[in-house]
Amino acid sequence: MGGLLFGATTAALMVMMINSGLGAAGRDSLRGRPVPWVAVGLTALAVAGVVLQLCWAGAMAALDNDPARSGWWRVFTSVFMQNGGVGGALWNLATLAFVAALAQWLWGGRLTVLFFVAGILLPERIDALLGLGGSPSTDPRNFAGSSGATYFLGATLAAALLTRSRIRKEQALAVGVPALGLLMWCAQDNGHGLVAVYGFALGTLTWAALRWMSRAGTPRATTEPRSR
């Protein structure tokens, strides 16, 4: 029962983030959007990782982020390995594709890459700063997977909606993402929730910084995130 609730809340959080992105981008305008090549590239890397795992039995050992093994590259390559079975892999691939596409349409390609890399590198460091990390995980399921970076990136979609919309229902949806994430962390020790809180915070801070630069006279075309 606990595992079912854990999965249900994790999925619900993702649905809220995707709906936030759709609301911010404008559901009716998606067909006219350009091809999100950054999203295509990230998804292709994740698919290639799964194919590599299927073709090479040693892929996980070589590329995961097991703290018992050395290799600076592991923190990055482990993101494109999947360790949740067939269902988990399909979920991670699909959500990465949706979230990255929406992020690119809203934030642009460069910020999307920046947020995705931040989702890889920042959560562990913020945990340590806040005293939430504890000792390194010994659960092999935590040594690989794209879900952490995807949930971090997805939470920036909620920040985008909050900063663009004046509709109370949409604002409530956006604020509900970090609220549910924090509840998930407190009630279930669900790391996806805490990562989403971090992503929402960075998305909001980035929007504020871009807005400040725009008002300070920096050319709008290069500083403001994309909107609908």
Phi and psi in degrees as a GROMACS rama.xvg file:
@    title "Ramachandran Plot"
@    xaxis  label "Phi"
@    yaxis  label "Psi"
@TYPE xy
-63.0294  -41.0921  GLY-2
-65.7121  -37.0354  GLY-3
-65.3818  -42.6604  LEU-4
-66.2457  -38.9261  LEU-5
-59.0065  -47.8785  PHE-6
-66.0044  -37.9946  GLY-7
-67.0622  -42.5735  ALA-8
-70.1262  -35.805  THR-9
-63.0957  -44.7404  THR-10
-65.3324  -40.9174  ALA-11
-61.5604  -39.8416  ALA-12
-62.5989  -41.9579  LEU-13
-64.3242  -42.1111  MET-14
-60.2229  -41.2668  VAL-15
-63.1864  -39.82  MET-16
-69.2187  -42.3543  MET-17
-64.1899  -41.7554  ILE-18
-63.9781  -34.1023  ASN-19
-63.1074  -43.9948  SER-20
-64.2627  -40.6283  GLY-21
-64.0179  -39.8448  LEU-22
-65.4764  -41.1264  GLY-23
-71.2952  -37.813  ALA-24
-79.4998  -27.6199  ALA-25
93.8166  104.176  GLY-26
-57.7022  -35.9692  ARG-27
-77.9136  -8.93356  ASP-28
-106.139  3.4896  SER-29
-65.3441  -35.5987  LEU-30
-64.4247  -26.0599  ARG-31
-89.9072  1.61073  GLY-32
-77.7332  150.494  ARG-33
-70.0055  162.159  PRO-34
-62.2526  125.713  VAL-35
-81.6468  84.3912  PRO-36
-65.0403  -30.7841  TRP-37
-64.0433  -43.1304  VAL-38
-63.3174  -41.2346  ALA-39
-60.6891  -43.7528  VAL-40
-64.3845  -45.4403  GLY-41
-63.1518  -41.8142  LEU-42
-66.928  -39.0861  THR-43
-62.2099  -40.0868  ALA-44
-62.8605  -41.261  LEU-45
-66.1928  -40.8772  ALA-46
-64.2092  -42.4832  VAL-47
-60.8868  -36.9749  ALA-48
-62.3744  -42.8042  GLY-49
-64.5693  -43.321  VAL-50
-61.2335  -41.9451  VAL-51
-60.9198  -41.971  LEU-52
-61.6153  -38.5848  GLN-53
-69.9819  -30.4913  LEU-54
-93.0526  -21.4038  CYS-55
-132.99  114.185  TRP-56
-65.3717  -23.4303  ALA-57
-93.4826  7.71279  GLY-58
-61.9453  -45.0885  ALA-59
-63.97  -44.2185  MET-60
-64.0152  -33.2439  ALA-61
-80.2614  -27.7263  ALA-62
-123.507  -3.90264  LEU-63
-76.776  -179.133  ASP-64
-111.354  42.4184  ASN-65
-64.7443  118.429  ASP-66
-64.3583  -14.5028  PRO-67
-78.5059  -10.7573  ALA-68
-111.223  150.505  ARG-69
-90.5273  163.214  SER-70
133.496  110.131  GLY-71
-65.4302  -25.8076  TRP-72
-73.8143  -15.8534  TRP-73
-60.91  -35.7068  ARG-74
-60.9778  -28.1369  VAL-75
-92.2805  -48.2523  PHE-76
-66.2883  -29.2044  THR-77
-64.5145  -25.9  SER-78
-63.9467  -28.7911  VAL-79
-99.8581  9.45692  PHE-80
-98.5804  150.256  MET-81
-122.963  135.75  GLN-82
-130.806  31.0803  ASN-83
-121.444  24.7785  GLY-84
77.7546  -176.701  GLY-85
-62.544  -48.1579  VAL-86
-61.3656  -43.3872  GLY-87
-64.775  -38.9522  GLY-88
-65.0371  -44.7398  ALA-89
-63.4341  -41.6955  LEU-90
-61.5431  -46.2497  TRP-91
-64.0869  -40.0863  ASN-92
-66.6353  -45.5443  LEU-93
-65.5513  -45.5512  ALA-94
-67.9531  -36.871  THR-95
-60.8268  -44.4647  LEU-96
-61.7109  -47.3995  ALA-97
-64.7865  -49.4295  PHE-98
-65.5079  -44.4334  VAL-99
-65.5843  -37.2417  ALA-100
-63.5838  -47.7405  ALA-101
-62.9998  -40.3186  LEU-102
-62.7901  -41.9194  ALA-103
-65.9752  -38.985  GLN-104
-66.6878  -29.8318  TRP-105
-90.7902  -42.6302  LEU-106
-104.977  -18.0899  TRP-107
93.2202  162.753  GLY-108
-65.3758  -43.6875  GLY-109
-64.4017  -45.0156  ARG-110
-67.6399  -33.8632  LEU-111
-61.0113  -46.1531  THR-112
-62.441  -43.1661  VAL-113
-60.7889  -45.6525  LEU-114
-64.5693  -39.4883  PHE-115
-64.9713  -44.5154  PHE-116
-65.1842  -38.6721  VAL-117
-61.167  -36.971  ALA-118
-66.4204  -22.2413  GLY-119
-81.8837  -43.86  ILE-120
-94.6561  -34.4498  LEU-121
-78.5002  -42.3425  LEU-122
-53.0777  -45.0918  PRO-123
-63.5189  -37.845  GLU-124
-71.6915  -37.95  ARG-125
-67.7992  -40.4967  ILE-126
-55.3263  -46.6037  ASP-127
-64.4001  -39.4755  ALA-128
-64.7797  -37.7763  LEU-129
-88.9946  -2.97192  LEU-130
74.186  28.1894  GLY-131
-104.263  -9.91582  LEU-132
-75.1327  -40.5092  GLY-133
68.7745  -156.856  GLY-134
-80.3519  157.25  SER-135
-56.8327  142.148  PRO-136
-66.1607  144.187  SER-137
-109.781  7.08702  THR-138
-85.7383  115.199  ASP-139
-56.3425  -23.8242  PRO-140
-66.1826  -18.9166  ARG-141
-91.9703  0.245538  ASN-142
-89.3  -5.42567  PHE-143
-155.219  164.89  ALA-144
122.465  145.422  GLY-145
-94.1876  -1.70935  SER-146
-64.501  -38.2988  SER-147
-60.6378  -49.6299  GLY-148
-65.3437  -34.9074  ALA-149
-68.4714  -42.6352  THR-150
-67.5095  -35.9954  TYR-151
-61.751  -49.868  PHE-152
-62.6568  -40.9567  LEU-153
-61.5189  -35.1813  GLY-154
-66.9399  -25.004  ALA-155
-67.8171  -22.8126  THR-156
-66.3854  -38.2971  LEU-157
-66.0481  -39.1897  ALA-158
-62.9922  -39.5061  ALA-159
-62.343  -42.427  ALA-160
-64.5608  -44.0172  LEU-161
-61.1457  -37.1291  LEU-162
-83.4873  -12.2553  THR-163
-106.324  -31.5442  ARG-164
-93.4813  146.765  SER-165
-114.01  8.70938  ARG-166
-87.0111  124.778  ILE-167
-61.2089  -37.1012  ARG-168
-62.6945  -41.3491  LYS-169
-71.073  -37.8245  GLU-170
-63.2115  -39.1097  GLN-171
-64.9941  -39.7395  ALA-172
-60.8814  -45.1347  LEU-173
-63.1004  -47.9044  ALA-174
-66.7193  -27.9424  VAL-175
-64.0947  -23.947  GLY-176
-64.5079  -57.6903  VAL-177
-65.8826  -29.799  PRO-178
-65.3177  -47.4403  ALA-179
-65.9236  -39.5085  LEU-180
-58.8693  -44.82  GLY-181
-65.6762  -39.414  LEU-182
-63.3542  -41.6131  LEU-183
-61.3928  -40.047  MET-184
-67.2343  -45.4852  TRP-185
-70.0238  -40.0129  CYS-186
-88.275  -31.2524  ALA-187
-121.349  -4.8225  GLN-188
57.0489  37.4446  ASP-189
-88.871  108.725  ASN-190
-62.9767  -25.8996  GLY-191
-59.4727  -36.8744  HIS-192
-66.6532  -44.0085  GLY-193
-67.4611  -38.8397  LEU-194
-61.2131  -38.6325  VAL-195
-64.6818  -37.497  ALA-196
-61.4413  -43.707  VAL-197
-63.5458  -44.1477  TYR-198
-63.2438  -40.9439  GLY-199
-62.7765  -41.8569  PHE-200
-63.893  -44.3809  ALA-201
-67.022  -39.0693  LEU-202
-61.2825  -42.1191  GLY-203
-66.8977  -43.138  THR-204
-64.5797  -38.138  LEU-205
-65.009  -43.7069  THR-206
-59.6313  -43.6366  TRP-207
-63.5793  -40.2914  ALA-208
-65.8103  -42.5336  ALA-209
-65.4245  -39.2365  LEU-210
-65.2972  -40.7183  ARG-211
-64.1943  -43.4973  TRP-212
-64.004  -36.6749  MET-213
-64.7735  -43.9371  SER-214
-69.5331  -25.6061  ARG-215
-79.4459  -7.00216  ALA-216
112.634  1.35806  GLY-217
-69.6888  138.036  THR-218
-51.9554  128.821  PRO-219
-56.323  -40.8022  ARG-220
-62.2708  -24.2821  ALA-221
-105.653  -3.10737  THR-222
-120.998  -29.6792  THR-223
-85.8026  135.568  GLU-224
-63.6953  153.801  PRO-225
-71.8716  144.114  ARG-226
-128.598  -176.778  SER-227
